[in-house]
Amino acid sequence: MINSILIILLWIGAIGCGLMAGIYFAFSTFIMSSLARIETPSGILAMQSINETILRSPFMPLFFGTTLCAAATFVIALRNTAATDTGLVIAACVIYIGGMFLVTALLNVPLNNILKDVDPYSAHGAEVWDHYLLRWTLWNHIRTGASLLSAILFFISLKGDI
């Protein structure tokens, strides 16, 4: 029974992490650079809109659902230490929760909150935007890599003897 639940969680985790990696990859590879190329107020306004819209989108259930899946998978994997791929599963969970969820909560969201309150047409807004583009994108690269690596590890562990 535990084995069946674990396999279901691994599939959910692999697909969820893969989807999250794709979303973050889009931001890292072309969305943020596109926003940086347009007039500063327009870039700020666009990102403010994205940050507001995303909170009411299917992204949020995917974000929290995949994180909860990784946490549940971690707990079950710890109890199933006889499986040959337990280390891969635990690594996938730790990388995802640390590299995606904690980075988002502790680094990207605070930057979003700062950007939310700036006047896009002010000198201060331009300073915040320059800092935001560098820092937010750097941390987004980390989220992309963590999500992708976790998806790969989840998929690899599905081929193993779990």
C-alpha positions in Angstrom: 0.0 0.0 0.0 2.8 2.5 1.0 4.6 1.5 -2.2 1.6 2.4 -4.4 1.1 5.7 -2.6 4.8 6.5 -3.1 4.6 5.7 -6.8 1.6 8.0 -7.2 3.3 10.8 -5.3 6.5 10.3 -7.4 4.5 10.7 -10.6 2.7 13.8 -9.3 6.0 15.2 -8.1 7.8 14.5 -11.3 5.1 16.1 -13.4 4.5 19.0 -11.0 8.2 19.8 -10.7 8.5 19.6 -14.5 5.7 22.1 -15.0 7.2 24.4 -12.4 10.6 24.2 -14.1 8.9 25.1 -17.4 7.2 28.2 -15.9 10.4 29.4 -14.3 12.5 28.6 -17.4 10.2 30.9 -19.4 10.8 33.7 -17.0 14.6 33.1 -16.8 15.1 32.8 -20.6 12.9 35.4 -22.2 10.2 37.0 -20.1 12.5 38.9 -17.7 14.9 40.0 -20.5 11.9 41.2 -22.5 10.6 43.2 -19.6 14.1 44.7 -19.1 14.2 45.8 -22.8 11.1 48.0 -22.6 10.6 51.3 -21.0 11.1 51.0 -17.2 7.6 52.1 -16.2 6.1 49.6 -18.7 8.3 46.8 -17.4 7.4 47.6 -13.8 3.7 47.8 -14.6 3.8 44.5 -16.5 5.6 42.7 -13.7 3.2 44.2 -11.1 0.3 42.9 -13.2 1.9 39.4 -13.6 2.5 39.2 -9.8 -1.1 40.2 -9.1 -2.6 37.9 -11.7 -0.5 34.8 -10.8 -2.0 34.8 -7.3 -5.5 34.0 -8.8 -4.2 31.6 -11.5 -3.8 27.8 -11.7 -0.2 28.5 -10.8 -1.0 28.7 -7.1 -2.5 25.2 -6.7 0.4 23.8 -8.8 2.9 25.7 -6.6 1.5 24.6 -3.3 0.3 21.2 -4.5 3.7 20.2 -5.8 5.3 21.4 -2.6 2.9 19.4 -0.4 3.5 16.4 -2.6 7.3 16.7 -2.2 6.8 17.0 1.6 4.5 13.9 1.8 6.9 12.0 -0.5 9.8 12.9 1.8 8.0 11.6 4.8 7.0 8.3 3.1 10.5 7.9 1.6 12.0 8.2 5.1 9.8 5.3 6.2 10.7 3.2 3.2 14.5 3.2 3.6 14.8 -0.3 2.2 14.1 0.8 -1.3 17.2 1.2 -3.5 16.2 4.7 -4.8 15.3 6.3 -1.4 18.3 8.6 -1.6 17.2 9.9 -5.0 13.7 10.5 -3.7 14.8 12.3 -0.6 17.3 14.4 -2.6 14.5 15.4 -5.1 12.3 16.5 -2.2 14.9 18.4 -0.4 16.1 20.2 -3.5 12.6 21.1 -4.5 11.5 22.3 -1.1 14.7 24.2 -0.5 15.6 25.4 -4.0 12.1 26.2 -5.1 9.7 26.8 -2.2 12.1 28.4 0.3 13.8 30.5 -2.4 10.4 31.7 -3.5 9.1 32.4 0.0 12.3 34.0 1.4 13.7 35.8 -1.7 11.4 36.2 -4.7 8.2 37.0 -2.8 9.8 39.8 -0.7 11.1 41.3 -4.0 7.6 41.1 -5.5 6.2 42.8 -2.4 8.7 45.7 -2.7 8.0 46.1 -6.4 4.2 46.1 -5.8 4.5 49.3 -3.8 6.7 51.4 -6.1 5.6 54.2 -8.4 6.6 53.0 -11.8 7.2 56.6 -13.0 9.5 57.6 -10.1 13.3 57.6 -9.8 13.0 55.3 -6.8 10.8 52.9 -8.9 13.6 52.8 -11.5 16.2 52.0 -8.8 14.0 49.2 -7.4 13.4 47.9 -10.9 17.1 47.6 -11.7 17.7 45.8 -8.4 14.6 43.6 -8.9 15.6 42.5 -12.4 19.0 41.3 -11.3 18.1 39.7 -8.0 14.7 38.3 -8.9 16.0 36.7 -12.0 19.1 35.3 -10.2 16.8 33.6 -7.7 14.5 32.5 -10.5 17.4 30.7 -12.1 17.9 28.8 -8.9 14.2 27.9 -8.8 14.4 26.7 -12.4 17.3 24.5 -11.7 15.9 23.1 -8.5 12.6 22.3 -10.1 14.2 20.6 -13.2 16.7 18.6 -11.1 13.9 17.4 -8.8 11.7 16.4 -11.8 14.6 14.4 -13.2 15.3 12.7 -9.9 11.6 11.8 -9.4 11.5 10.4 -12.9 14.7 8.4 -12.4 13.5 7.0 -9.1 10.3 5.7 -10.9 12.5 3.4 -12.9 14.1 2.0 -9.8 13.1 -0.5 -7.2 10.8 1.6 -5.1 
